Amino acid sequence: LLKSGDLGVCKYGEKCTFAFNQLEIDVWTEERKRRLDRNSLFGASTVQLDPVSSIIGLLQEHKGMFIFLCQGCYDGKPRIISKRSCVNETICSNLDAPHNFDANKCLAFVVTTHNINYNKVRPLSVLCHLDLCRQAIRYGCQREDSCVFAHSIIELKTWRVQRHTGISPDEIVRVSVRYNDKQEQNLRKEKERRLSSGGGGSKLKGGSSAVTSLNMKMKFACAQCWRDHLIIEPDKALKYCTAKARHILTKERRVLLVRSSERSKWVQVRPLPHAKNFPLQYDMCAQILEKRKCNYIGNCTFAHSQEEKEIWMYMKNNDLRDMQQVYDMWLTLAPQNRQTDGAMFSQPNPEEKFIAMPTDYAEPLNGFHCRLCGKHSNSERQWQQHISSEKHKDRVFSCEGEDEALTWSYRFPGTCFKICPKIDSSCPDGVSCDYAHGPEELQEWIERRVFLRQKLAKAREDMLIMPDELDFGKYNFLLQD
């Protein structure tokens, strides 16, 4: 804040991301915990909402689509995802135990990112409360379908649209299908346009050709770990890095790493240097060429690697100003890149239109679906192998997929639930210390241990853990008193 007399005046105005007073802190805290909706403070809206635009708004905001699933299969333990059978439309696609589809169909919202996530949207009734169930967003509601509170954000928002507009589940699915068909057509036209224009590149003045492709692999990594010469990728929730310290990852705390086909080494690409007039050609830093180290104090505007030079040229020629835009462009122009290193860690851009492909929602094979990992198993043996895997058990104890209201303030618990004896003399272990560095952190560790035990119990109940499974490796300390 800039002091102006007795009042504090912020130079950023309404764009400032810090609170101006304690009241604003309290309101933001309640909104983050989903306990306050500021729109409800002003009463019901007098303007009738448009049902079609409201549903399209949900599709764009949550990056998914509405479909019908067989509720009998979905509620089974373990869960089975089945749709209407293509052979016999009166039954579901579960060949082992087919249900009457029309009698059992339920509305669901499916999101396809690095894996597939399904959220059932239960029928709206006069008894439903337009508020979130606190148990459901943590580790699962014991009342299940009899609960009158919403069990997910998308269910709550869909209920609100239905109550304010009266739109039916059948119409919701029709609007979703039409919208995604239109998005698919736009995507096809955009790809054809880019291919016809040579990938969006242009000619530089003087006749030299612009860089029109990104023939290299890309991924994001934790910036703090990268400074220690470690390549640590984000978890699939894109909130923390996968190191033991679990550094919080924001846009400023991650780096874009690239690896060209000529070199087998990952190198960092810094953001494009801002300038009023971009140069015709970016040049290599003379100190890097001579000493392999740049001693310039500040942000050097010369490229520190050939890969960085190519990326900067590509950004300038294609009017890209953000590293996320480069990564998304790389994925769009070469869909096969989604299978390469780091492709699964794409950070969704809130301003980007969602493009859905019909293959994303192809009818799954008959088998079990893991809600924790978003994976599908085609046989009993494959399912048992999956739920016994270390990666699956890690997901039970991770914070991936948790609600935003459950974002923790401190590190993942260490093995010693006590205050660090070296805290007064500046603990040399830092974030790797097994002890808590303060009473607040210790209290959160205790709460988090209780939460993870409840989450494990819910996973056992849903048959996502083998009945006789007792070994959870590095997480065993959380199950001990």
DRENDO-1510 file (C-alpha; in Angstrom, 1 decimal, always signed):
<recs>
REC; n; res; u; v; w
REC; 1; LEU; +0.0; +0.0; +0.0 .
REC; 2; LEU; +1.1; +3.5; -0.7 .
REC; 3; LYS; +0.5; +5.8; +2.3 .
REC; 4; SER; -1.6; +8.8; +1.6 .
REC; 5; GLY; -2.3; +10.7; +4.8 .
REC; 6; ASP; -4.0; +8.5; +7.3 .
REC; 7; LEU; -5.4; +6.2; +4.6 .
REC; 8; GLY; -3.7; +3.5; +2.6 .
REC; 9; VAL; -4.1; +3.8; -1.2 .
REC; 10; CYS; -3.1; +0.8; -3.3 .
REC; 11; LYS; -1.6; +1.7; -6.7 .
REC; 12; TYR; -3.2; -1.5; -8.2 .
REC; 13; GLY; -6.7; -0.6; -7.3 .
REC; 14; GLU; -9.4; -3.2; -7.8 .
REC; 15; LYS; -6.8; -5.5; -9.5 .
REC; 16; CYS; -4.8; -6.0; -6.3 .
REC; 17; THR; -4.8; -9.6; -5.1 .
REC; 18; PHE; -4.3; -8.7; -1.4 .
REC; 19; ALA; -7.1; -7.9; +1.0 .
REC; 20; PHE; -7.7; -4.2; +1.9 .
REC; 21; ASN; -9.1; -4.9; +5.4 .
REC; 22; GLN; -10.0; -7.7; +7.9 .
REC; 23; LEU; -13.7; -7.8; +6.6 .
REC; 24; GLU; -12.5; -8.6; +3.1 .
REC; 25; ILE; -10.2; -11.3; +4.6 .
REC; 26; ASP; -13.2; -12.9; +6.4 .
REC; 27; VAL; -15.4; -12.8; +3.3 .
REC; 28; TRP; -12.7; -14.3; +1.1 .
REC; 29; THR; -12.1; -17.1; +3.7 .
REC; 30; GLU; -15.8; -18.0; +3.8 .
REC; 31; GLU; -16.0; -18.0; +0.0 .
REC; 32; ARG; -12.9; -20.2; -0.3 .
REC; 33; LYS; -14.4; -22.7; +2.1 .
REC; 34; ARG; -17.7; -22.7; +0.2 .
REC; 35; ARG; -19.6; -21.4; +3.1 .
REC; 36; LEU; -20.7; -18.2; +1.5 .
REC; 37; ASP; -22.2; -17.3; -1.8 .
REC; 38; ARG; -22.2; -13.5; -2.3 .
REC; 39; ASN; -25.0; -13.7; -4.9 .
REC; 40; SER; -27.4; -15.0; -2.2 .
REC; 41; LEU; -26.9; -11.9; -0.2 .
REC; 42; PHE; -28.8; -9.8; -2.7 .
REC; 43; GLY; -31.8; -12.1; -3.0 .
REC; 44; ALA; -33.1; -14.0; -6.0 .
REC; 45; SER; -32.4; -12.5; -9.4 .
REC; 46; THR; -35.4; -10.9; -11.1 .
REC; 47; VAL; -34.1; -11.7; -14.5 .
REC; 48; GLN; -35.1; -15.1; -15.9 .
REC; 49; LEU; -31.9; -17.0; -16.8 .
REC; 50; ASP; -31.6; -18.5; -20.3 .
REC; 51; PRO; -31.3; -22.3; -19.8 .
REC; 52; VAL; -29.2; -23.0; -22.9 .
REC; 53; SER; -26.6; -20.3; -22.2 .
REC; 54; SER; -26.5; -21.3; -18.6 .
REC; 55; ILE; -25.7; -24.9; -19.5 .
REC; 56; ILE; -23.1; -23.8; -22.1 .
REC; 57; GLY; -21.6; -21.6; -19.4 .
REC; 58; LEU; -21.1; -24.7; -17.2 .
REC; 59; LEU; -19.5; -26.6; -20.0 .
REC; 60; GLN; -17.0; -23.8; -20.7 .
REC; 61; GLU; -16.3; -23.2; -17.0 .
REC; 62; HIS; -15.7; -26.9; -16.0 .
REC; 63; LYS; -14.3; -28.1; -19.3 .
REC; 64; GLY; -16.5; -31.2; -19.8 .
REC; 65; MET; -19.9; -32.4; -21.0 .
REC; 66; PHE; -23.1; -33.9; -19.8 .
REC; 67; ILE; -24.0; -37.5; -20.6 .
REC; 68; PHE; -26.4; -40.2; -19.4 .
REC; 69; LEU; -24.9; -43.2; -17.5 .
REC; 70; CYS; -26.5; -46.4; -16.0 .
REC; 71; GLN; -27.0; -45.6; -12.3 .
REC; 72; GLY; -27.1; -49.3; -11.4 .
REC; 73; CYS; -23.5; -49.8; -12.7 .
REC; 74; TYR; -22.3; -46.4; -11.4 .
REC; 75; ASP; -23.4; -47.0; -7.8 .
REC; 76; GLY; -21.9; -50.5; -7.8 .
REC; 77; LYS; -18.8; -51.2; -5.7 .
REC; 78; PRO; -16.4; -51.2; -7.4 .
REC; 79; ARG; -17.9; -48.7; -9.9 .
REC; 80; ILE; -18.7; -49.6; -13.5 .
REC; 81; ILE; -19.2; -47.0; -16.2 .
REC; 82; SER; -21.8; -48.0; -18.7 .
REC; 83; LYS; -23.9; -46.1; -21.2 .
REC; 84; ARG; -26.7; -47.1; -23.5 .
REC; 85; SER; -25.8; -50.2; -25.4 .
REC; 86; CYS; -25.2; -49.7; -29.2 .
REC; 87; VAL; -26.6; -53.2; -29.9 .
REC; 88; ASN; -29.8; -53.1; -27.8 .
REC; 89; GLU; -30.8; -49.6; -26.8 .
REC; 90; THR; -33.1; -50.8; -24.1 .
REC; 91; ILE; -30.2; -52.0; -21.8 .
REC; 92; CYS; -26.9; -50.6; -20.7 .
REC; 93; SER; -23.6; -51.7; -22.1 .
REC; 94; ASN; -22.6; -53.8; -19.1 .
REC; 95; LEU; -22.7; -57.3; -20.7 .
REC; 96; ASP; -22.2; -59.1; -17.3 .
REC; 97; ALA; -25.2; -57.5; -15.6 .
REC; 98; PRO; -27.3; -55.4; -18.1 .
REC; 99; HIS; -29.8; -53.0; -16.6 .
REC; 100; ASN; -32.9; -51.4; -18.2 .
REC; 101; PHE; -31.2; -48.2; -19.3 .
REC; 102; ASP; -34.2; -45.8; -19.3 .
REC; 103; ALA; -35.3; -47.0; -15.9 .
REC; 104; ASN; -31.8; -46.6; -14.4 .
REC; 105; LYS; -30.3; -43.7; -16.4 .
REC; 106; CYS; -28.7; -40.8; -14.5 .
REC; 107; LEU; -27.3; -37.5; -15.5 .
REC; 108; ALA; -23.5; -37.2; -15.2 .
REC; 109; PHE; -20.8; -34.7; -16.0 .
REC; 110; VAL; -17.6; -36.1; -17.5 .
REC; 111; VAL; -14.3; -34.2; -17.5 .
REC; 112; THR; -11.4; -35.5; -19.7 .
REC; 113; THR; -8.0; -34.0; -18.9 .
REC; 114; HIS; -5.0; -36.3; -18.1 .
REC; 115; ASN; -7.6; -38.9; -17.1 .
REC; 116; ILE; -11.4; -39.2; -17.0 .
REC; 117; ASN; -13.5; -38.0; -14.1 .
REC; 118; TYR; -17.2; -38.7; -13.7 .
REC; 119; ASN; -19.6; -36.7; -11.4 .
REC; 120; LYS; -23.1; -38.0; -11.0 .
REC; 121; VAL; -25.8; -35.3; -10.9 .
REC; 122; ARG; -28.7; -36.6; -8.9 .
REC; 123; PRO; -32.3; -35.6; -9.7 .
REC; 124; LEU; -33.4; -32.2; -8.3 .
REC; 125; SER; -36.3; -32.3; -5.8 .
REC; 126; VAL; -38.0; -29.8; -3.6 .
REC; 127; LEU; -36.1; -31.2; -0.6 .
REC; 128; CYS; -32.7; -30.5; -2.1 .
REC; 129; HIS; -30.6; -27.7; -0.5 .
REC; 130; LEU; -28.5; -25.5; -2.8 .
REC; 131; ASP; -25.4; -26.0; -0.7 .
REC; 132; LEU; -22.5; -28.3; -0.6 .
REC; 133; CYS; -22.3; -31.4; +1.7 .
REC; 134; ARG; -19.2; -30.9; +3.8 .
REC; 135; GLN; -18.7; -34.7; +4.2 .
REC; 136; ALA; -18.9; -35.4; +0.5 .
REC; 137; ILE; -16.3; -32.8; -0.5 .
REC; 138; ARG; -13.9; -34.3; +2.0 .
REC; 139; TYR; -13.9; -38.1; +2.1 .
REC; 140; GLY; -17.4; -39.1; +1.1 .
REC; 141; CYS; -20.9; -38.8; +2.5 .
REC; 142; GLN; -22.3; -41.8; +4.3 .
REC; 143; ARG; -25.9; -40.9; +3.3 .
REC; 144; GLU; -25.1; -41.1; -0.4 .
REC; 145; ASP; -28.2; -40.4; -2.6 .
REC; 146; SER; -30.4; -39.8; +0.4 .
REC; 147; CYS; -28.4; -36.6; +1.3 .
REC; 148; VAL; -30.2; -33.4; +0.4 .
REC; 149; PHE; -27.0; -31.4; -0.1 .
REC; 150; ALA; -25.0; -31.3; -3.3 .
REC; 151; HIS; -22.0; -33.8; -3.5 .
REC; 152; SER; -19.9; -31.8; -6.0 .
REC; 153; ILE; -19.5; -28.3; -7.3 .
REC; 154; ILE; -20.9; -29.3; -10.7 .
REC; 155; GLU; -24.0; -30.9; -9.1 .
REC; 156; LEU; -24.7; -27.8; -7.1 .
REC; 157; LYS; -24.4; -25.5; -10.1 .
REC; 158; THR; -26.5; -27.8; -12.3 .
REC; 159; TRP; -29.2; -27.8; -9.5 .
REC; 160; ARG; -29.2; -24.0; -9.5 .
REC; 161; VAL; -29.7; -23.8; -13.2 .
REC; 162; GLN; -32.5; -26.4; -13.1 .
REC; 163; ARG; -34.3; -24.6; -10.3 .
REC; 164; HIS; -34.0; -21.2; -11.9 .
REC; 165; THR; -34.8; -22.2; -15.5 .
REC; 166; GLY; -36.7; -25.5; -15.2 .
REC; 167; ILE; -34.6; -27.2; -17.8 .
REC; 168; SER; -34.9; -31.0; -17.9 .
REC; 169; PRO; -31.9; -33.6; -17.8 .
REC; 170; ASP; -32.8; -34.7; -21.4 .
REC; 171; GLU; -32.6; -31.1; -22.6 .
REC; 172; ILE; -29.3; -30.6; -20.7 .
REC; 173; VAL; -27.7; -33.5; -22.6 .
REC; 174; ARG; -29.1; -32.3; -25.9 .
REC; 175; VAL; -27.6; -28.8; -25.4 .
REC; 176; SER; -24.3; -30.4; -24.4 .
REC; 177; VAL; -24.1; -32.6; -27.4 .
REC; 178; ARG; -25.0; -29.8; -29.8 .
REC; 179; TYR; -22.4; -27.5; -28.2 .
REC; 180; ASN; -19.6; -30.0; -28.4 .
REC; 181; ASP; -20.4; -31.0; -32.0 .
REC; 182; LYS; -20.0; -27.3; -32.9 .
REC; 183; GLN; -16.7; -27.1; -31.0 .
REC; 184; GLU; -15.5; -30.1; -32.8 .
REC; 185; GLN; -16.3; -28.5; -36.2 .
REC; 186; ASN; -14.5; -25.3; -35.2 .
REC; 187; LEU; -11.5; -27.3; -34.1 .
REC; 188; ARG; -11.3; -29.1; -37.4 .
REC; 189; LYS; -11.5; -25.8; -39.3 .
REC; 190; GLU; -8.8; -24.3; -37.1 .
REC; 191; LYS; -6.5; -27.2; -37.7 .
REC; 192; GLU; -7.1; -27.0; -41.5 .
REC; 193; ARG; -6.3; -23.3; -41.4 .
REC; 194; ARG; -3.1; -23.8; -39.5 .
REC; 195; LEU; -1.9; -26.6; -41.8 .
REC; 196; SER; -2.7; -24.5; -44.9 .
REC; 197; SER; -0.7; -21.6; -43.4 .
REC; 198; GLY; +2.3; -23.7; -42.5 .
REC; 199; GLY; +1.7; -23.9; -38.7 .
REC; 200; GLY; +1.0; -20.2; -38.2 .
REC; 201; GLY; +4.5; -19.1; -39.0 .
REC; 202; SER; +5.3; -16.0; -41.2 .
REC; 203; LYS; +8.2; -14.6; -43.2 .
REC; 204; LEU; +10.7; -12.3; -41.5 .
REC; 205; LYS; +11.7; -9.1; -43.1 .
REC; 206; GLY; +14.7; -9.7; -45.3 .
REC; 207; GLY; +13.5; -13.0; -46.7 .
REC; 208; SER; +14.5; -15.3; -43.8 .
REC; 209; SER; +12.0; -17.9; -42.8 .
REC; 210; ALA; +10.3; -17.8; -39.4 .
REC; 211; VAL; +10.3; -20.8; -37.1 .
REC; 212; THR; +7.1; -22.6; -37.9 .
REC; 213; SER; +7.3; -25.7; -35.7 .
REC; 214; LEU; +8.4; -26.8; -32.3 .
REC; 215; ASN; +10.3; -30.0; -32.9 .
REC; 216; MET; +11.1; -30.7; -29.2 .
REC; 217; LYS; +9.5; -32.1; -26.1 .
REC; 218; MET; +8.1; -29.8; -23.4 .
REC; 219; LYS; +7.1; -30.1; -19.8 .
REC; 220; PHE; +6.6; -27.9; -16.7 .
REC; 221; ALA; +8.7; -28.4; -13.6 .
REC; 222; CYS; +9.0; -26.9; -10.1 .
REC; 223; ALA; +11.1; -23.8; -10.2 .
REC; 224; GLN; +12.4; -24.2; -6.6 .
REC; 225; CYS; +13.6; -27.8; -7.3 .
REC; 226; TRP; +15.1; -26.7; -10.7 .
REC; 227; ARG; +17.3; -24.2; -8.8 .
REC; 228; ASP; +18.7; -27.2; -7.0 .
REC; 229; HIS; +19.3; -29.0; -10.3 .
REC; 230; LEU; +16.3; -31.3; -9.8 .
REC; 231; ILE; +13.6; -31.9; -12.4 .
REC; 232; ILE; +10.5; -32.4; -10.3 .
REC; 233; GLU; +7.1; -32.3; -12.1 .
REC; 234; PRO; +3.8; -31.2; -10.7 .
REC; 235; ASP; +1.3; -33.7; -9.4 .
REC; 236; LYS; -1.8; -34.3; -11.5 .
REC; 237; ALA; -3.8; -31.8; -9.5 .
REC; 238; LEU; -1.2; -29.2; -10.5 .
REC; 239; LYS; -1.1; -27.8; -7.0 .
REC; 240; TYR; +2.2; -29.1; -5.6 .
REC; 241; CYS; +5.4; -30.6; -6.9 .
REC; 242; THR; +5.9; -34.3; -6.4 .
REC; 243; ALA; +9.0; -33.8; -4.2 .
REC; 244; LYS; +8.9; -34.6; -0.5 .
REC; 245; ALA; +8.8; -30.9; +0.3 .
REC; 246; ARG; +5.7; -30.6; -1.9 .
REC; 247; HIS; +6.3; -27.0; -3.0 .
REC; 248; ILE; +3.2; -25.0; -3.9 .
REC; 249; LEU; +3.1; -24.5; -7.7 .
REC; 250; THR; +1.7; -21.2; -9.0 .
REC; 251; LYS; +2.3; -19.7; -12.4 .
REC; 252; GLU; +5.4; -17.9; -11.1 .
REC; 253; ARG; +6.8; -21.0; -9.3 .
REC; 254; ARG; +7.2; -23.3; -12.3 .
REC; 255; VAL; +9.5; -23.3; -15.3 .
REC; 256; LEU; +9.1; -24.6; -18.8 .
REC; 257; LEU; +11.7; -27.2; -19.8 .
REC; 258; VAL; +12.3; -28.3; -23.4 .
REC; 259; ARG; +14.4; -31.0; -24.9 .
REC; 260; SER; +15.4; -30.9; -28.6 .
REC; 261; SER; +15.9; -33.9; -30.8 .
REC; 262; GLU; +19.6; -32.9; -31.2 .
REC; 263; ARG; +20.3; -32.9; -27.5 .
REC; 264; SER; +19.2; -35.3; -24.7 .
REC; 265; LYS; +19.3; -32.6; -22.1 .
REC; 266; TRP; +16.4; -30.6; -20.6 .
REC; 267; VAL; +17.0; -26.8; -20.6 .
REC; 268; GLN; +14.9; -24.0; -19.2 .
REC; 269; VAL; +13.1; -21.5; -21.5 .
REC; 270; ARG; +12.6; -18.1; -19.8 .
REC; 271; PRO; +9.6; -15.9; -20.5 .
REC; 272; LEU; +9.8; -13.8; -23.7 .
REC; 273; PRO; +11.7; -10.5; -22.9 .
REC; 274; HIS; +9.2; -7.7; -22.9 .
REC; 275; ALA; +10.0; -4.8; -25.2 .
REC; 276; LYS; +8.2; -2.0; -27.1 .
REC; 277; ASN; +9.6; -3.2; -30.4 .
REC; 278; PHE; +10.6; -6.8; -30.7 .
REC; 279; PRO; +13.9; -7.4; -32.5 .
REC; 280; LEU; +14.0; -8.9; -36.0 .
REC; 281; GLN; +16.0; -11.8; -34.7 .
REC; 282; TYR; +17.0; -13.0; -31.2 .
REC; 283; ASP; +20.7; -13.5; -30.7 .
REC; 284; MET; +22.6; -15.8; -28.4 .
REC; 285; CYS; +24.2; -14.3; -25.3 .
REC; 286; ALA; +27.9; -13.7; -25.8 .
REC; 287; GLN; +28.8; -14.6; -22.3 .
REC; 288; ILE; +27.0; -18.0; -22.7 .
REC; 289; LEU; +28.9; -18.7; -25.9 .
REC; 290; GLU; +32.3; -17.7; -24.3 .
REC; 291; LYS; +32.0; -18.7; -20.6 .
REC; 292; ARG; +28.8; -20.8; -20.6 .
REC; 293; LYS; +27.5; -18.6; -17.8 .
REC; 294; CYS; +25.8; -15.2; -17.9 .
REC; 295; ASN; +26.9; -12.7; -15.3 .
REC; 296; TYR; +24.4; -10.0; -16.3 .
REC; 297; ILE; +22.6; -8.6; -13.3 .
REC; 298; GLY; +19.0; -8.5; -14.2 .
REC; 299; ASN; +16.9; -10.2; -17.0 .
REC; 300; CYS; +19.2; -10.9; -19.9 .
REC; 301; THR; +17.4; -10.3; -23.2 .
REC; 302; PHE; +19.7; -12.6; -25.1 .
REC; 303; ALA; +18.9; -16.3; -25.5 .
REC; 304; HIS; +20.8; -18.6; -23.3 .
REC; 305; SER; +20.4; -21.7; -25.5 .
REC; 306; GLN; +19.5; -22.6; -29.1 .
REC; 307; GLU; +16.2; -24.0; -27.8 .
REC; 308; GLU; +15.4; -20.8; -26.0 .
REC; 309; LYS; +16.2; -18.8; -29.2 .
REC; 310; GLU; +13.8; -20.9; -31.3 .
REC; 311; ILE; +11.0; -20.7; -28.7 .
REC; 312; TRP; +11.4; -16.9; -28.5 .
REC; 313; MET; +11.3; -16.6; -32.3 .
REC; 314; TYR; +8.2; -18.8; -32.4 .
REC; 315; MET; +6.5; -16.7; -29.7 .
REC; 316; LYS; +7.2; -13.5; -31.5 .
REC; 317; ASN; +6.1; -14.8; -34.9 .
REC; 318; ASN; +2.9; -16.3; -33.5 .
REC; 319; ASP; +2.0; -13.4; -31.1 .
REC; 320; LEU; +2.4; -15.5; -28.0 .
REC; 321; ARG; +3.3; -13.8; -24.7 .
REC; 322; ASP; +2.8; -16.6; -22.2 .
REC; 323; MET; +4.7; -19.9; -21.7 .
REC; 324; GLN; +1.4; -21.7; -21.1 .
REC; 325; GLN; +0.3; -20.5; -24.6 .
REC; 326; VAL; +3.4; -22.0; -26.1 .
REC; 327; TYR; +2.8; -25.3; -24.3 .
REC; 328; ASP; -0.9; -25.4; -25.4 .
REC; 329; MET; +0.1; -24.5; -29.0 .
REC; 330; TRP; +2.6; -27.3; -29.0 .
REC; 331; LEU; -0.1; -29.8; -27.9 .
REC; 332; THR; -2.6; -28.5; -30.4 .
REC; 333; LEU; -0.3; -28.7; -33.4 .
REC; 334; ALA; +1.0; -32.1; -32.6 .
REC; 335; PRO; -1.7; -34.2; -30.8 .
REC; 336; GLN; +0.8; -37.1; -30.4 .
REC; 337; ASN; +2.8; -34.9; -28.0 .
REC; 338; ARG; +0.1; -35.7; -25.4 .
REC; 339; GLN; +1.8; -39.0; -25.0 .
REC; 340; THR; +5.3; -37.6; -24.5 .
REC; 341; ASP; +7.0; -36.6; -21.2 .
REC; 342; GLY; +5.1; -34.0; -19.2 .
REC; 343; ALA; +2.2; -33.7; -21.6 .
REC; 344; MET; -0.2; -34.7; -18.9 .
REC; 345; PHE; +0.6; -31.7; -16.8 .
REC; 346; SER; -1.0; -29.1; -19.0 .
REC; 347; GLN; -2.4; -26.2; -17.0 .
REC; 348; PRO; -5.9; -25.3; -18.1 .
REC; 349; ASN; -6.2; -21.7; -19.4 .
REC; 350; PRO; -9.4; -20.1; -18.0 .
REC; 351; GLU; -9.7; -17.9; -21.0 .
REC; 352; GLU; -9.3; -20.8; -23.5 .
REC; 353; LYS; -12.4; -22.3; -25.1 .
REC; 354; PHE; -12.9; -25.9; -24.3 .
REC; 355; ILE; -12.6; -28.3; -27.3 .
REC; 356; ALA; -14.1; -31.7; -26.9 .
REC; 357; MET; -13.4; -34.6; -29.3 .
REC; 358; PRO; -15.9; -37.4; -29.7 .
REC; 359; THR; -13.2; -40.0; -29.0 .
REC; 360; ASP; -12.8; -38.5; -25.6 .
REC; 361; TYR; -16.2; -39.8; -24.6 .
REC; 362; ALA; -16.2; -43.1; -26.5 .
REC; 363; GLU; -18.2; -45.9; -24.9 .
REC; 364; PRO; -15.9; -47.7; -22.4 .
REC; 365; LEU; -15.4; -51.4; -22.4 .
REC; 366; ASN; -17.2; -53.5; -19.8 .
REC; 367; GLY; -15.1; -53.3; -16.6 .
REC; 368; PHE; -14.3; -51.4; -13.4 .
REC; 369; HIS; -13.6; -47.6; -13.1 .
REC; 370; CYS; -11.4; -46.1; -10.4 .
REC; 371; ARG; -12.6; -42.7; -9.3 .
REC; 372; LEU; -9.3; -41.9; -7.6 .
REC; 373; CYS; -7.1; -42.4; -10.7 .
REC; 374; GLY; -9.7; -42.0; -13.5 .
REC; 375; LYS; -8.5; -45.4; -14.9 .
REC; 376; HIS; -10.6; -48.2; -16.5 .
REC; 377; SER; -9.9; -51.9; -16.0 .
REC; 378; ASN; -11.2; -54.5; -18.5 .
REC; 379; SER; -11.0; -57.5; -16.2 .
REC; 380; GLU; -11.0; -58.6; -12.6 .
REC; 381; ARG; -7.3; -59.5; -12.7 .
REC; 382; GLN; -6.4; -56.1; -14.2 .
REC; 383; TRP; -8.5; -54.4; -11.6 .
REC; 384; GLN; -6.8; -56.2; -8.7 .
REC; 385; GLN; -3.4; -55.3; -10.2 .
REC; 386; HIS; -4.4; -51.6; -10.4 .
REC; 387; ILE; -5.7; -51.2; -6.9 .
REC; 388; SER; -2.6; -53.1; -5.5 .
REC; 389; SER; -0.2; -50.8; -7.4 .
REC; 390; GLU; +2.0; -48.3; -5.5 .
REC; 391; LYS; +0.8; -45.5; -7.8 .
REC; 392; HIS; -2.9; -46.2; -6.9 .
REC; 393; LYS; -2.1; -46.3; -3.1 .
REC; 394; ASP; -0.2; -43.1; -3.4 .
REC; 395; ARG; -3.3; -41.5; -4.9 .
REC; 396; VAL; -5.3; -42.5; -1.8 .
REC; 397; PHE; -3.0; -40.4; +0.4 .
REC; 398; SER; -2.3; -37.6; -2.0 .
REC; 399; CYS; -4.3; -34.3; -2.2 .
REC; 400; GLU; -5.0; -34.8; -5.9 .
REC; 401; GLY; -8.7; -34.3; -6.7 .
REC; 402; GLU; -9.4; -32.6; -3.4 .
REC; 403; ASP; -11.8; -29.6; -3.2 .
REC; 404; GLU; -10.3; -26.2; -3.2 .
REC; 405; ALA; -11.7; -25.6; +0.3 .
REC; 406; LEU; -9.3; -28.4; +1.5 .
REC; 407; THR; -6.1; -26.7; +0.3 .
REC; 408; TRP; -3.6; -27.1; +3.1 .
REC; 409; SER; -1.4; -24.3; +4.3 .
REC; 410; TYR; +1.6; -26.3; +5.4 .
REC; 411; ARG; +3.8; -29.2; +4.2 .
REC; 412; PHE; +2.7; -32.8; +3.9 .
REC; 413; PRO; +3.1; -34.4; +7.4 .
REC; 414; GLY; +6.5; -35.7; +8.4 .
REC; 415; THR; +7.0; -38.9; +10.4 .
REC; 416; CYS; +7.4; -37.1; +13.8 .
REC; 417; PHE; +4.2; -35.4; +15.1 .
REC; 418; LYS; +6.1; -33.2; +17.5 .
REC; 419; ILE; +7.6; -29.7; +17.4 .
REC; 420; CYS; +11.1; -29.6; +16.0 .
REC; 421; PRO; +13.7; -29.4; +18.8 .
REC; 422; LYS; +16.0; -27.3; +16.5 .
REC; 423; ILE; +13.4; -24.8; +15.5 .
REC; 424; ASP; +14.8; -22.0; +17.7 .
REC; 425; SER; +18.3; -22.4; +16.2 .
REC; 426; SER; +17.1; -22.4; +12.6 .
REC; 427; CYS; +16.6; -26.1; +11.7 .
REC; 428; PRO; +19.2; -27.1; +9.0 .
REC; 429; ASP; +16.8; -29.6; +7.4 .
REC; 430; GLY; +14.3; -26.9; +6.3 .
REC; 431; VAL; +11.3; -28.2; +4.5 .
REC; 432; SER; +12.7; -31.8; +4.6 .
REC; 433; CYS; +12.6; -31.9; +8.4 .
REC; 434; ASP; +10.4; -34.7; +9.8 .
REC; 435; TYR; +9.3; -32.5; +12.7 .
REC; 436; ALA; +6.7; -29.7; +12.6 .
REC; 437; HIS; +8.0; -26.2; +12.5 .
REC; 438; GLY; +5.5; -24.6; +14.8 .
REC; 439; PRO; +2.3; -25.3; +16.7 .
REC; 440; GLU; +0.1; -24.3; +13.7 .
REC; 441; GLU; +1.8; -26.7; +11.4 .
REC; 442; LEU; +1.6; -29.5; +14.0 .
REC; 443; GLN; -2.1; -28.9; +14.5 .
REC; 444; GLU; -2.7; -29.1; +10.7 .
REC; 445; TRP; -0.6; -32.3; +10.5 .
REC; 446; ILE; -2.9; -33.9; +13.2 .
REC; 447; GLU; -6.0; -32.8; +11.3 .
REC; 448; ARG; -4.6; -34.1; +8.0 .
REC; 449; ARG; -3.8; -37.5; +9.5 .
REC; 450; VAL; -7.4; -37.9; +10.7 .
REC; 451; PHE; -8.6; -36.8; +7.2 .
REC; 452; LEU; -6.4; -39.3; +5.4 .
REC; 453; ARG; -7.5; -42.1; +7.7 .
REC; 454; GLN; -11.1; -41.3; +6.9 .
REC; 455; LYS; -10.3; -41.1; +3.2 .
REC; 456; LEU; -8.7; -44.6; +3.3 .
REC; 457; ALA; -11.7; -46.0; +5.1 .
REC; 458; LYS; -14.0; -44.6; +2.4 .
REC; 459; ALA; -11.7; -46.2; -0.3 .
REC; 460; ARG; -12.0; -49.6; +1.5 .
REC; 461; GLU; -15.7; -49.2; +1.6 .
REC; 462; ASP; -15.9; -48.5; -2.1 .
REC; 463; MET; -13.6; -51.6; -2.8 .
REC; 464; LEU; -10.8; -49.4; -4.1 .
REC; 465; ILE; -8.4; -51.1; -1.7 .
REC; 466; MET; -7.8; -54.9; -1.3 .
REC; 467; PRO; -9.5; -56.1; +1.8 .
REC; 468; ASP; -6.3; -57.6; +3.3 .
REC; 469; GLU; -4.1; -54.7; +2.2 .
REC; 470; LEU; -2.2; -53.2; +5.2 .
REC; 471; ASP; +1.1; -52.1; +3.6 .
REC; 472; PHE; +1.1; -48.6; +2.2 .
REC; 473; GLY; +4.9; -48.0; +2.1 .
REC; 474; LYS; +6.0; -44.5; +3.0 .
REC; 475; TYR; +2.5; -43.6; +4.3 .
REC; 476; ASN; +2.4; -46.4; +7.0 .
REC; 477; PHE; +3.4; -43.8; +9.7 .
REC; 478; LEU; +0.0; -42.1; +9.2 .
REC; 479; LEU; -1.8; -45.2; +10.3 .
REC; 480; GLN; +0.1; -45.5; +13.5 .
REC; 481; ASP; -0.8; -43.8; +16.8 .
</recs>
